[in-house]
Amino acid sequence: MAQSHVVAKGGASGTSDGTSKKQYWALVVGCIGVVYGDIGTSPLYAFNEAVIAAKGESFAGREVVFGVLSLIVWSLLLIVTLKYIFILLRADNNGEGGTFALMALAQSVAQRSTPVLMGLGIAGASFFYGDAIITPAISVVSAIEGLKLVSPAFEDLVLPLTIVILIGLFAAQSRGTAKVATFFGPITIVWFIALFVGGLVQIIANPDVLVALNPWYGVRFVFKHGLIGFIVVGLVFLAVTGAEALYADLGHFGHKPIQTAWVGFVLPALTVNYFGQGALVLSRPEALENTFFLLYPDWALVPMVILATVATIVASQAVITGAFSVTRQAIQLGLLPRFGIMHTSESMAGQIYLPRVNWIMLIAVLLTVVVFKNSSNLASAYGVAIAAQMVIESLIAFFVIWRMWGWKLWQVALVIVPLLLLEQAFLASNMLKVLEGAWITVFMAALVGLIIVTWVKGVHLLAKQTRKNEADLDWLLRKLEAKPPQRVAGTAVFFTADPMAAPTALMHNLKHNRILHERNIVLSVKTEDIPRVPRHERVTVERISDSFLRVIARYGFMETPSVPKIFEQCRRKDLNVDMSATSFFLSRRNLRTTSKSEMPAWQDRLFVALARSSEDATTYFRIPTDRVVEVGTQVAV
């Protein structure tokens, strides 16, 4: 789920809206690198793991190979092509995609179901983090394991090399990915060409494998072999991991380049490679040692290991930047405490770096690699998070197609219910691997979900507690007119979540200092349920008295607020603010637990710890540090 590589947006729909052919094909190349990096590395392990699992019983070789290939190709056609390429890419929220964008879209047309949709959105985001940890681990390990085919002596180097590559990858995040992203498309194109050529050679040698295009082979395999068939379904699902990135990157490329890249290039390359691996196993059963790398001649082995390693770094980069983007969206929607956000590019708003998220992910990825050690073990841990995320997106999409697109209920059910049943089968099959390793993704999702629920509940209780001590702003202004305090020169800005209430910092300033500035601005930063707010709608300025103004700044959940930029916009509304001569009053709450809290004691303590770890408003909103006055208050939650 990558979110931050390309500048172009809505123009991606092709030449019909003014985008030149050159720009259009540049977008196609770009999305091959960013959108398809993850799913493009699945051939490294998906077919191999599925066939090995199926060989647990003494099935005929052809029956196993045909069954697995049939399941893989029809999963690619139904889940990726039908659901994501031709349905979900149409569900854009002001040009943007992803779980939160889809959730906001559904909430706009299904008001009564808002709590349910919010719960689904939180669950989807929680499972995404599990995917974001496992993807770099399994991708890089599976690529480096190709060295064992060069020489058994390399076996002991697989883990150390994997760890070095992963540390280097995460360490490079602070530099931004703009320059590296330029090479993502061409590198991944070379990778897909290598996939296609390697598979085609084997298919030509054994064309009988193409009969597996018939879906009957997959259906018969599952129903004939019971539990083993069900387990294989879960491993087949590894072939579609990364499909969720299609929808997440909608805003950066547009639906047509993504569709063109998939139908015309990526899908044929993946299909030919999987069938080539099947043909290889039919002719050389011993190739199950590593069906992917053994597609290629000995002289090409080292170059393919290097190319695979680079391709897995691209795939890992995509999911890492996706984690940064999802975290920023969660912060803006009030689902997580404020984390430090660094912009690594002046021209690309999506190029962001979150240090805390980056290092937490690195620790989690390294622990995962050390614990599971090889790609086979990691494969058991993979799949649950992505299958759960896909089920959740299908459920939310149901509301969008029904309520927003105006389809009849039976028409929506005809399309979505079969997809849901297939995805639930994938999820149920992957859940069988909980004790083998899938517990780690379930644990990660549960942990993130617990943090989000605790934060949302704690913020709600804190807001309720704060409202008890707040006064109505209009009432306060009447009081000040009746009994004016001493005036001092300059401008004061007071932050508040509720623009109609008197800010806590203002109340304390009047209570303790008994002064009021000549000009006072009550500033409220709001997050809307859309990805981005148009610039001309960003700021609203309202004069509420001779010395008070109310400024409301609106941001989308994919944007990061900036006070200097807010006041730049205010100049267009005839409100000039000299930042160097303005005082910014912030309320710093010192939270403490209380036995009367509506949350359990452990959750109360967790919320307080999260609040204390939150980045201060000065840094987050980019306020000049030498102009800030903080007013401390104690609040029991």
Secondary structure as GFF3:
##gff-version 3
##sequence-region A 1 637
A	DSSP	three_ten_helix	10	13	.	.	.	ID=ss1
A	DSSP	three_ten_helix	15	17	.	.	.	ID=ss2
A	DSSP	alpha_helix	21	34	.	.	.	ID=ss3
A	DSSP	alpha_helix	37	40	.	.	.	ID=ss4
A	DSSP	three_ten_helix	42	44	.	.	.	ID=ss5
A	DSSP	alpha_helix	46	54	.	.	.	ID=ss6
A	DSSP	alpha_helix	61	75	.	.	.	ID=ss7
A	DSSP	pi_helix	76	85	.	.	.	ID=ss8
A	DSSP	three_ten_helix	88	90	.	.	.	ID=ss9
A	DSSP	alpha_helix	99	109	.	.	.	ID=ss10
A	DSSP	three_ten_helix	111	113	.	.	.	ID=ss11
A	DSSP	alpha_helix	114	144	.	.	.	ID=ss12
A	DSSP	alpha_helix	147	150	.	.	.	ID=ss13
A	DSSP	three_ten_helix	152	157	.	.	.	ID=ss14
A	DSSP	alpha_helix	158	171	.	.	.	ID=ss15
A	DSSP	three_ten_helix	172	175	.	.	.	ID=ss16
A	DSSP	alpha_helix	178	205	.	.	.	ID=ss17
A	DSSP	three_ten_helix	207	213	.	.	.	ID=ss18
A	DSSP	alpha_helix	215	224	.	.	.	ID=ss19
A	DSSP	alpha_helix	226	236	.	.	.	ID=ss20
A	DSSP	three_ten_helix	237	240	.	.	.	ID=ss21
A	DSSP	alpha_helix	244	248	.	.	.	ID=ss22
A	DSSP	alpha_helix	250	253	.	.	.	ID=ss23
A	DSSP	alpha_helix	255	261	.	.	.	ID=ss24
A	DSSP	pi_helix	262	266	.	.	.	ID=ss25
A	DSSP	alpha_helix	267	283	.	.	.	ID=ss26
A	DSSP	three_ten_helix	285	289	.	.	.	ID=ss27
A	DSSP	three_ten_helix	293	295	.	.	.	ID=ss28
A	DSSP	three_ten_helix	298	300	.	.	.	ID=ss29
A	DSSP	alpha_helix	301	332	.	.	.	ID=ss30
A	DSSP	beta_strand	342	343	.	.	.	ID=ss31
A	DSSP	beta_strand	352	353	.	.	.	ID=ss32
A	DSSP	alpha_helix	355	372	.	.	.	ID=ss33
A	DSSP	alpha_helix	375	381	.	.	.	ID=ss34
A	DSSP	alpha_helix	384	399	.	.	.	ID=ss35
A	DSSP	pi_helix	400	404	.	.	.	ID=ss36
A	DSSP	alpha_helix	409	431	.	.	.	ID=ss37
A	DSSP	pi_helix	434	438	.	.	.	ID=ss38
A	DSSP	alpha_helix	439	468	.	.	.	ID=ss39
A	DSSP	alpha_helix	473	482	.	.	.	ID=ss40
A	DSSP	beta_strand	486	495	.	.	.	ID=ss41
A	DSSP	alpha_helix	504	508	.	.	.	ID=ss42
A	DSSP	pi_helix	509	513	.	.	.	ID=ss43
A	DSSP	beta_strand	515	527	.	.	.	ID=ss44
A	DSSP	three_ten_helix	535	537	.	.	.	ID=ss45
A	DSSP	beta_strand	539	543	.	.	.	ID=ss46
A	DSSP	beta_strand	548	555	.	.	.	ID=ss47
A	DSSP	alpha_helix	563	571	.	.	.	ID=ss48
A	DSSP	three_ten_helix	579	581	.	.	.	ID=ss49
A	DSSP	beta_strand	582	592	.	.	.	ID=ss50
A	DSSP	alpha_helix	601	613	.	.	.	ID=ss51
A	DSSP	alpha_helix	617	620	.	.	.	ID=ss52
A	DSSP	three_ten_helix	625	627	.	.	.	ID=ss53
A	DSSP	beta_strand	628	636	.	.	.	ID=ss54
###
